[in-house]
Amino acid sequence: MARTSAVRPPGVPVADDPDAAPAADDGDNAGGLVTLTQAQLQAMLDRAAASAVQAQRVAQSNPRNPDADLPDASEIDPDKIERPTLSKQGYVVPTHYGRPAGETFSG
């Protein structure tokens, strides 16, 4: 048996319960207006700018090294390594990786 109910905007009490409190705002207030003072708006913009500057500093302080000295994938023996190893072509994964200890592959 399907249950149906009327669709109503957030914050409007159910018609059957006039004493019900309005629903809490879940943050999705697409149609509503927000009032900010000039100081509040400027503080929000300053925080956003500071966050962007910090993110840029972190990105610049940890550059990727495209000339890293990585081995060729053909030089790595998957039977002899204990964990995934990065090569020029990508990761080489051990043949036993992801299986319980002692279990062998028979396929």
Summary of the structure (lengths in Angstrom):
residues: 107
radius of gyration: 29.0
end to end distance: 49.2
largest distance: 75.0
contacts: 135
relative contact order: 0.07
helix: 25%
strand: 6%
